[in-house]
Amino acid sequence: MDLKVEGLYAVTPDLEDTAKLLKQAEAALLGGVSLLQYRNKAASYELKREQASELMWLCEAHGVPFIINDHVLLCVELDADGVHLGGTDGDIAAARRLLGAHKLIGASCYNRPDLADQAKAQGADYVAFGACFDSSTKPAAVRASLDIFGQASALNLPMVAIGGITAENAGLAIEAGADAIAVIGALWGAPDIEQAARHFSNLFD
């Protein structure tokens, strides 16, 4: 499987209903998602394991990399394609030692190019900046100017834009230099998830 970080990067919503989550994920994958990250801050570890294993199977069927948010040990247990770490989610270098050279590791760098430099030095494969716009998922999130993608381009790592991305503003992040756009609310809350995913994906053509 190609583990490139580009295009539409879908990040799952907090859903207890596994069947509903899988149905929505299937629609998003049919619409052209390039990567899918499982993120559920509210679930128990048992539910996370159940949902992640089902989603991983679905992603494998579609040939799309499957990333787990925060949980390095769950990534190891399921042999997922990688992990995404926030600023307080653990040490990137330690995650790299556990996961080996061939798994994807992403790092949230908020509005700080210095964190991106550190993440690369510790073994991250890609960095995420944001919130790029006002975010309903994280209304108190620090804002990152779109200029940050130009400032960090010398890293030569894929850069992901996250936070408040909608059908109307996604093009601005891409024009600023984002290689991928991480979308939560504007994807999963859309009346037609497959159509919304296709719209976001087509912005990269």
Secondary structure, DSSP 4 states (H G I P E B T S, - for coil): ------EEEEE----S-HHHHHHHHHHHHHTT-SEEEE--TTS-HHHHHHHHHHHHHHHHHHT--EEEES-HHHHHHHT-SEEEE-TTS--HHHHHHHH-TTSEEEEEEET-HHHHHHHHHHT-SEEEE---S--SSSTTPPP--THHHHHTGGG-S-EEEESS--TTTHHHHHHHT-SEEEESHHHHTSSSHHHHHHHHHHTT-
